Amino acid sequence: MTRRPMIAALAAMCCLLAGCPPSPPPRTAYEGPTLPLSQLVDRINRNNHRIATLWARVGSFTVKLLDEKGQPRLVSGDGNLQYAKPRGLRLIGKGVFSDLFDIGSNDERYWMTVPVDPVSTMWFGTYAGLDQVDPSRIPIMPDLLLQVLAIDDINPNLLAMPSPVLRFNPDADAYMLVWIAKVPGRLLATREVWYDRRTLLPVLVLLFDDNGRVQLRAYLSEHEPVKVASGDESDPPRIATRYALYFPKSKTKLSMKLRDMTTLYTPRRGMSFPNARSFAFPDLAEVAVKKKVNLDDGAR
């Protein structure tokens, strides 16, 4: 026996004697039947149609972002999430003594506020000017965050732009839907969502810029039922409860864990959430931060 095989054999024997766990068997690619695109979209929409609104507790979150000096800042806590199709979003992160961030969106505007030092900044803009905004100027783009939940309704007209194109990944055992949009002179991939073949629930979301570069990568897992306000609990819709997000352009990372998901949250003797006020743009004069950045100004 030559020296190299002998060393390998001795290493394997030592590992066996020490009780090392065996290597996991290689994953077998799925080669069975799959759904055509029209049936896949129909099945996904059966789940998503039932979640027109959403309220959830953020049981825990961690955000890593860069301040204006490029230094990483890490904050963590809990909070709540509110959502209403198509553009209603409110994600509030709370610390022990105060709110740590507020991310919001409605039909016309979006914003993100980090009131704590040393960041102490509010970023905001309008959807009318969104195409001209440099996403590296804001830690988390609310319009991108909207798409991470992956509970929007897919247009059953499969030729309407942006239109989904289906691929199947046998190694990941997942359907891969890539949305294509028409821009001057070419077609453009805007979004890619992977759906687990067995559950048809989303496990990966990728959002692309005009050059095909990833603007947001999100891993979704631990899907659980959503309580439906109508009271029908026989076959509740499901969403992911654990999210791990990365925004390459701003270097921001966000991870969060949801719980107590419901389509309508009604505290005892209180109003229901979400409601029209949930997504109201803040009064700029009342936002207590050191810096306010209008992203519609100084566009790229």
Order of alpha helices (4+ residues) and beta strands (2+ residues): alpha-alpha-beta-beta-beta-beta-beta-beta-alpha-beta-beta-beta-beta-beta-beta-beta-beta
